Amino acid sequence: MSGEKTDFIRFTGHRAFTHRIVLSTLTGRPVHISKIRSSSATHPGLAPHEVSFLRLIEAITNGSVIDVSYSGTTITYQPGLITGTVAGVNAGAVGDVVEHTLPANNTRGITYFLLPLALLAPFSKAHMNVRFTGPGVITSATHLTGDISVDSFRTAVLPLYGMFGIPPARIELRVLSRSCSGPGGRGGGGVVELRFASQVRLPKTLHLNRRPGRIRRIRGVAYCTGVSASHNNRMITAARGVLNQLVSDVHVAAQYDPAPLVGDKNGAKKKIGIGFGLSLVAESSADGVLYSADVVAPPEGGVVPEDIGARCAYQLLEVIAQGGCVSNVSAPTLLTLMAMGSEDVGRLRLGREVLAREETIGLARDLKKFGAASWGIRDVDDDGETTDLVASVKGTGVGNVGRKVA
């Protein structure tokens, strides 16, 4: 038994919880995470969204063993094979879709689940089709936890998979019902379906270390649920007032949906998930260079649409000013796929602020614990025009075990 314990990679705390579970699943290395909110007097242990994520992992894998302590502050996870959606094998599979229900007390946006799920999907044995339902689905960005919206995920993250030989044309994200954060930031009642039919044996080596180019156009989505549709026009007008001074090609679509009805403890249904927000994505003249920004009205209200539109536009300009070929939203996805790819050295140009983020540095340390090589970092050769850095990442050649067996 003592020999088995030494095989676990050990972590403490709840930071980067989903990414560590993803790395464990991809590499097949079991993990032991302790002291999860152990100092909290009111809410120790795993949060509702973390428990729900573990259930999702259990549903899309075969042979995974998850052991959570009585207090919820310690977890051991032994990964199984990523099966995708196979009827009769996956728990909760209905036809060709795994249905995953999020609880009403969930405070994280749906991209908290979609980002790690999309990282696992290329390495699954079959297609990865998951539908998220329940009173806890929040499709908008989240004001308190900082999750991006489904629109930014669809337009700024999913297209980047094409650079690894994973065709984005075979990846579909369906937003069947929109929702913002409910009262206190909990729950929303939306419905989202991800269909990922691009499975690969080994991701290609990425070389994205060229000049980021100039911004050629800006696209976006203004959304509102349960409030007047005029909020969309007011957000769009405010955002264009800032961006049209810099870029002439600006187009923002308007999306209006009624607030979803969600049942309470007494069986009565009420409308939650009421709110509005804006997602913007800037496309560069260089292929594969995307920058995104997300701003949503807080659940308690008190903010006018004009403020949301202008704030999102200025936030997008700040992200562009950070430099590099990738923003902090998509950097973890690209760096992880580079580390899991073929045994060659890939290169990615990053802004100093993006590379210096705690999440990026923590990802480098976690990858090393799971057997990946250390990153090489150097200044770009642009004659002092920029302070960007180039990160060199060597692939581990993990590949798709399920696809190799098939």
C-alpha positions as CSV (number, residue, x, y, z in Angstrom):
1,M,0.0,0.0,0.0
2,S,2.8,2.4,0.8
3,G,4.3,1.8,-2.7
4,E,1.0,2.8,-4.2
5,K,0.8,6.1,-2.3
6,T,4.2,7.2,-3.6
7,D,2.9,7.0,-7.2
8,F,0.4,9.8,-6.5
9,I,1.4,13.3,-7.6
10,R,0.5,15.5,-4.6
11,F,-1.0,18.9,-4.5
12,T,-2.6,21.1,-1.9
13,G,-5.4,23.6,-2.1
14,H,-8.2,24.2,-4.7
15,R,-6.3,26.4,-7.1
16,A,-6.1,25.0,-10.7
17,F,-8.3,22.1,-9.6
18,T,-9.8,21.4,-13.0
19,H,-6.5,21.7,-14.9
20,R,-4.8,19.3,-12.5
21,I,-7.5,16.7,-13.0
22,V,-7.3,17.2,-16.8
23,L,-3.5,16.7,-16.7
24,S,-3.9,13.6,-14.6
25,T,-6.5,12.2,-17.1
26,L,-4.3,13.0,-20.1
27,T,-1.1,11.5,-18.7
28,G,-2.6,8.7,-16.7
29,R,-0.8,9.8,-13.5
30,P,-3.0,9.6,-10.3
31,V,-3.2,12.7,-8.1
32,H,-3.8,13.3,-4.4
33,I,-5.1,16.8,-3.5
34,S,-5.3,17.7,0.2
35,K,-6.2,20.8,2.3
36,I,-9.0,21.9,0.0
37,R,-10.4,25.0,1.8
38,S,-9.4,23.3,5.1
39,S,-9.1,26.7,6.8
40,S,-12.7,27.8,5.9
41,A,-15.0,27.8,8.8
42,T,-18.2,27.9,6.8
43,H,-17.5,26.1,3.5
44,P,-14.6,23.6,3.9
45,G,-13.8,21.0,1.2
46,L,-15.0,20.8,-2.4
47,A,-17.3,23.4,-3.7
48,P,-20.5,22.4,-5.6
49,H,-19.0,23.2,-9.0
50,E,-15.9,21.1,-8.2
51,V,-18.0,18.1,-7.2
52,S,-20.1,18.5,-10.4
53,F,-16.9,18.6,-12.5
54,L,-15.7,15.3,-10.9
55,R,-19.0,13.7,-11.8
56,L,-18.6,15.0,-15.4
57,I,-15.1,13.4,-15.6
58,E,-16.6,10.1,-14.2
59,A,-19.2,10.3,-16.9
60,I,-16.9,10.7,-19.9
61,T,-14.2,8.2,-18.8
62,N,-14.2,4.5,-18.1
63,G,-12.3,3.1,-15.1
64,S,-11.7,6.3,-13.2
65,V,-11.6,6.0,-9.4
66,I,-12.4,9.1,-7.3
67,D,-12.1,8.9,-3.5
68,V,-13.2,12.0,-1.5
69,S,-12.7,12.2,2.2
70,Y,-15.7,12.7,4.6
71,S,-14.9,16.3,5.1
72,G,-14.3,16.9,1.4
73,T,-10.9,18.5,2.0
74,T,-8.9,15.6,0.5
75,I,-9.4,13.8,-2.8
76,T,-7.5,11.0,-4.6
77,Y,-8.1,10.5,-8.3
78,Q,-6.9,7.6,-10.4
79,P,-7.7,8.3,-14.1
80,G,-9.3,5.9,-16.5
81,L,-9.6,5.8,-20.3
82,I,-11.3,8.8,-22.0
83,T,-14.2,7.2,-23.8
84,G,-16.2,10.1,-25.0
85,T,-19.9,9.4,-25.6
86,V,-20.6,5.7,-25.9
87,A,-24.2,4.5,-25.3
88,G,-24.3,1.9,-22.6
89,V,-20.9,2.8,-21.2
90,N,-21.1,6.4,-20.1
91,A,-23.3,7.3,-17.1
92,G,-26.1,9.6,-18.1
93,A,-25.7,8.9,-21.9
94,V,-29.0,9.4,-23.8
95,G,-28.5,8.4,-27.3
96,D,-25.3,10.0,-28.6
97,V,-25.2,12.7,-25.8
98,V,-24.1,12.6,-22.2
99,E,-26.5,14.8,-20.2
100,H,-24.8,16.5,-17.2
101,T,-26.9,18.4,-14.7
102,L,-25.5,21.4,-12.8
103,P,-26.9,22.1,-9.3
104,A,-28.8,25.3,-8.5
105,N,-26.0,26.4,-6.1
106,N,-23.4,26.5,-8.9
107,T,-21.6,29.8,-9.1
108,R,-19.3,29.2,-12.0
109,G,-20.0,29.9,-15.7
110,I,-20.4,27.0,-18.1
111,T,-16.9,27.7,-19.5
112,Y,-15.5,26.4,-16.2
113,F,-16.6,23.0,-17.5
114,L,-16.3,23.6,-21.3
115,L,-12.6,24.6,-21.3
116,P,-11.3,21.4,-19.6
117,L,-13.8,19.3,-21.5
118,A,-12.5,20.6,-24.8
119,L,-8.9,19.8,-23.7
120,L,-9.9,16.2,-23.1
121,A,-12.1,15.8,-26.2
122,P,-9.4,15.4,-28.9
123,F,-7.9,12.5,-26.9
124,S,-11.1,10.5,-26.4
125,K,-11.9,7.2,-28.1
126,A,-15.2,8.3,-29.5
127,H,-17.0,11.6,-30.2
128,M,-17.4,13.9,-27.1
129,N,-21.0,15.0,-27.0
130,V,-22.2,16.6,-23.7
131,R,-25.3,18.5,-23.0
132,F,-25.3,20.7,-19.9
133,T,-28.7,21.2,-18.3
134,G,-30.2,22.0,-14.9
135,P,-30.8,25.1,-12.7
136,G,-27.1,25.8,-12.4
137,V,-26.1,26.4,-16.1
138,I,-24.8,30.0,-16.6
139,T,-24.0,30.8,-20.2
140,S,-22.9,34.4,-19.7
141,A,-19.6,35.6,-18.2
142,T,-19.6,35.7,-14.5
143,H,-19.0,38.9,-12.5
144,L,-17.6,37.4,-9.3
145,T,-15.5,34.4,-10.6
146,G,-14.3,35.8,-13.9
147,D,-15.4,33.0,-16.2
148,I,-15.7,33.9,-19.9
149,S,-19.0,33.6,-21.8
150,V,-19.9,30.8,-24.2
151,D,-19.6,33.4,-27.0
152,S,-15.9,34.1,-26.2
153,F,-15.3,30.4,-25.9
154,R,-16.8,29.7,-29.3
155,T,-15.1,32.6,-31.1
156,A,-11.8,33.0,-29.3
157,V,-10.8,29.5,-28.1
158,L,-12.3,26.8,-30.3
159,P,-10.9,28.2,-33.6
160,L,-7.3,27.8,-32.1
161,Y,-7.7,24.0,-32.1
162,G,-7.2,24.1,-35.9
163,M,-3.5,24.9,-35.5
164,F,-3.0,21.5,-33.8
165,G,-4.6,19.6,-36.7
166,I,-8.0,19.4,-34.9
167,P,-10.5,20.7,-37.5
168,P,-12.8,23.3,-35.9
169,A,-15.4,22.5,-38.5
170,R,-16.2,19.3,-36.6
171,I,-16.6,21.1,-33.3
172,E,-20.1,22.5,-32.6
173,L,-21.2,24.5,-29.6
174,R,-25.0,24.9,-29.3
175,V,-26.5,27.4,-26.9
176,L,-30.1,26.1,-26.6
177,S,-31.1,28.4,-23.8
178,R,-29.1,31.4,-22.5
179,S,-28.9,32.6,-18.9
180,C,-27.0,35.0,-16.7
181,S,-26.1,34.5,-13.1
182,G,-29.1,34.3,-10.7
183,P,-29.5,36.0,-7.3
184,G,-26.2,35.9,-5.4
185,G,-24.4,34.7,-8.5
186,R,-25.9,31.2,-8.2
187,G,-27.6,29.3,-10.9
188,G,-29.0,30.3,-14.3
189,G,-31.1,27.6,-15.9
190,G,-29.5,27.6,-19.4
191,V,-28.9,24.7,-21.7
192,V,-25.6,24.2,-23.7
193,E,-24.5,21.3,-25.8
194,L,-20.9,20.7,-27.0
195,R,-20.3,18.2,-29.9
196,F,-16.6,17.5,-30.4
197,A,-16.0,15.1,-33.3
198,S,-12.3,15.9,-33.9
199,Q,-10.3,13.2,-32.3
200,V,-6.6,13.0,-33.2
201,R,-3.8,10.5,-32.6
202,L,-1.3,13.3,-31.7
203,P,-1.7,17.1,-31.8
204,K,0.6,18.9,-34.3
205,T,3.6,21.0,-33.1
206,L,2.6,24.7,-32.9
207,H,4.8,27.5,-34.1
208,L,3.1,30.8,-33.3
209,N,6.0,33.1,-32.6
210,R,5.6,35.5,-35.5
211,R,4.6,39.2,-35.3
212,P,1.0,39.5,-34.0
213,G,0.1,41.8,-36.9
214,R,-2.5,44.6,-36.8
215,I,-6.2,44.3,-35.8
216,R,-8.3,44.1,-39.0
217,R,-11.7,43.5,-37.6
218,I,-13.7,43.2,-34.4
219,R,-16.7,40.9,-33.9
220,G,-18.9,40.3,-30.8
221,V,-22.2,39.3,-29.3
222,A,-24.4,41.4,-27.1
223,Y,-26.8,39.3,-25.1
224,C,-29.6,39.9,-22.6
225,T,-32.0,37.6,-20.9
226,G,-35.3,38.6,-19.3
227,V,-34.7,42.4,-19.8
228,S,-35.6,44.8,-22.5
229,A,-34.0,44.0,-25.9
230,S,-33.0,47.6,-26.2
231,H,-30.2,46.9,-23.8
232,N,-28.3,45.2,-26.6
233,N,-28.5,48.2,-28.9
234,R,-27.3,50.5,-26.0
235,M,-24.3,48.2,-25.3
236,I,-23.4,48.0,-29.0
237,T,-23.6,51.7,-29.5
238,A,-21.4,52.4,-26.5
239,A,-18.8,49.8,-27.6
240,R,-18.7,51.1,-31.2
241,G,-18.2,54.7,-29.9
242,V,-14.9,53.5,-28.6
243,L,-13.8,51.0,-31.2
244,N,-14.8,52.8,-34.4
245,Q,-12.2,55.4,-33.8
246,L,-9.5,52.7,-34.2
247,V,-11.1,50.0,-36.4
248,S,-13.7,50.6,-39.1
249,D,-14.8,46.9,-39.4
250,V,-16.8,46.4,-36.2
251,H,-19.8,44.2,-36.1
252,V,-21.6,43.1,-33.0
253,A,-24.6,40.7,-33.1
254,A,-27.6,41.1,-30.7
255,Q,-29.0,38.0,-29.0
256,Y,-32.2,38.3,-26.9
257,D,-33.7,35.4,-24.9
258,P,-36.4,35.2,-22.3
259,A,-35.2,34.3,-18.8
260,P,-35.5,30.5,-18.2
261,L,-38.0,29.1,-15.7
262,V,-36.4,27.1,-12.8
263,G,-38.3,25.2,-10.2
264,D,-37.6,26.0,-6.5
265,K,-37.8,23.7,-3.4
266,N,-41.6,24.0,-3.2
267,G,-42.2,23.1,-6.9
268,A,-43.0,26.6,-8.0
269,K,-41.2,27.9,-11.0
270,K,-39.6,31.4,-11.2
271,K,-37.4,33.3,-13.6
272,I,-33.8,33.5,-12.8
273,G,-30.7,34.2,-14.9
274,I,-31.8,37.7,-15.7
275,G,-29.1,40.0,-16.9
276,F,-27.1,41.3,-19.9
277,G,-23.5,41.4,-21.1
278,L,-21.1,41.8,-24.0
279,S,-18.4,39.6,-25.6
280,L,-15.9,41.1,-28.1
281,V,-13.2,39.3,-30.1
282,A,-10.5,41.1,-32.1
283,E,-9.0,39.3,-35.1
284,S,-5.5,40.2,-36.3
285,S,-4.0,40.2,-39.8
286,A,-1.8,37.3,-38.6
287,D,-3.5,33.9,-38.8
288,G,-4.5,32.4,-35.4
289,V,-4.1,35.7,-33.4
290,L,-7.3,36.4,-31.4
291,Y,-8.0,38.7,-28.4
292,S,-11.2,38.6,-26.4
293,A,-12.9,40.6,-23.7
294,D,-16.0,39.8,-21.6
295,V,-18.1,42.1,-19.3
296,V,-21.4,41.2,-17.7
297,A,-23.8,43.2,-15.5
298,P,-23.5,42.1,-11.8
299,P,-26.5,40.0,-10.5
300,E,-27.5,42.7,-8.1
301,G,-27.9,45.2,-11.0
302,G,-27.2,48.9,-10.7
303,V,-25.2,49.2,-13.9
304,V,-26.5,50.7,-17.2
305,P,-25.9,49.0,-20.6
306,E,-23.7,51.9,-21.8
307,D,-21.2,51.3,-19.0
308,I,-21.0,47.6,-19.9
309,G,-20.4,48.4,-23.6
310,A,-17.7,51.0,-23.0
311,R,-16.0,48.9,-20.3
312,C,-15.9,45.8,-22.6
313,A,-14.4,47.9,-25.4
314,Y,-11.7,49.4,-23.1
315,Q,-11.0,45.9,-21.7
316,L,-10.4,44.6,-25.2
317,L,-8.0,47.4,-25.9
318,E,-6.1,46.5,-22.8
319,V,-5.8,42.9,-23.8
320,I,-4.5,43.9,-27.2
321,A,-2.0,46.2,-25.6
322,Q,-0.6,43.3,-23.6
323,G,0.9,42.0,-26.8
324,G,1.8,38.5,-27.8
325,C,-0.1,36.2,-30.1
326,V,-2.5,34.9,-27.5
327,S,-4.5,36.4,-24.6
328,N,-4.7,35.0,-21.0
329,V,-8.0,33.4,-21.8
330,S,-6.6,30.9,-24.4
331,A,-3.0,30.7,-23.2
332,P,-3.5,27.7,-20.9
333,T,-5.3,25.7,-23.6
334,L,-2.5,26.3,-26.2
335,L,0.3,25.6,-23.7
336,T,-1.3,22.4,-22.5
337,L,-1.9,21.1,-26.1
338,M,1.7,22.0,-27.0
339,A,2.9,19.9,-24.0
340,M,0.7,17.0,-24.9
341,G,1.7,17.0,-28.6
342,S,4.4,15.3,-30.7
343,E,7.9,15.2,-29.3
344,D,9.1,18.3,-30.9
345,V,9.7,21.9,-29.7
346,G,6.8,24.3,-30.3
347,R,7.0,28.0,-29.9
348,L,4.4,30.5,-28.7
349,R,4.8,34.3,-28.5
350,L,3.3,35.7,-25.3
351,G,3.1,39.1,-23.7
352,R,5.0,39.6,-20.5
353,E,1.9,40.2,-18.5
354,V,0.3,37.0,-19.8
355,L,3.4,34.9,-19.0
356,A,3.8,36.5,-15.6
357,R,0.3,35.6,-14.4
358,E,0.1,33.3,-11.5
359,E,-2.1,30.8,-13.5
360,T,0.5,30.6,-16.3
361,I,3.5,30.1,-13.9
362,G,1.4,27.5,-12.0
363,L,0.6,25.6,-15.2
364,A,4.3,25.4,-16.0
365,R,5.1,23.9,-12.6
366,D,2.1,21.5,-12.8
367,L,3.2,20.3,-16.3
368,K,6.7,19.6,-15.0
369,K,5.2,17.5,-12.1
370,F,3.4,15.4,-14.7
371,G,6.5,14.7,-16.6
372,A,6.7,17.5,-19.2
373,A,9.9,19.4,-19.9
374,S,10.6,22.9,-18.5
375,W,9.8,25.8,-20.8
376,G,12.5,27.8,-22.5
377,I,11.8,31.5,-22.5
378,R,13.6,34.2,-24.5
379,D,13.0,37.7,-25.8
380,V,11.6,38.1,-29.3
381,D,14.0,39.4,-32.1
382,D,12.1,42.5,-33.1
383,D,14.9,45.1,-32.7
384,G,13.5,46.3,-29.4
385,E,10.1,47.2,-30.8
386,T,8.3,45.1,-28.2
387,T,8.8,43.4,-24.8
388,D,7.1,40.1,-25.9
389,L,8.6,36.8,-25.0
390,V,8.8,33.4,-26.8
391,A,8.1,30.3,-24.8
392,S,9.5,27.1,-26.2
393,V,7.5,24.0,-25.1
394,K,8.7,20.4,-25.9
395,G,5.9,17.9,-26.4
396,T,5.7,14.8,-24.4
397,G,4.0,12.7,-27.1
398,V,1.2,11.5,-24.8
399,G,-1.2,11.1,-27.7
400,N,-4.6,9.4,-27.8
401,V,-4.4,6.1,-26.1
402,G,-8.0,5.1,-26.9
403,R,-7.5,5.9,-30.6
404,K,-4.3,3.8,-30.7
405,V,-6.1,0.8,-29.3
406,A,-9.0,1.2,-31.7
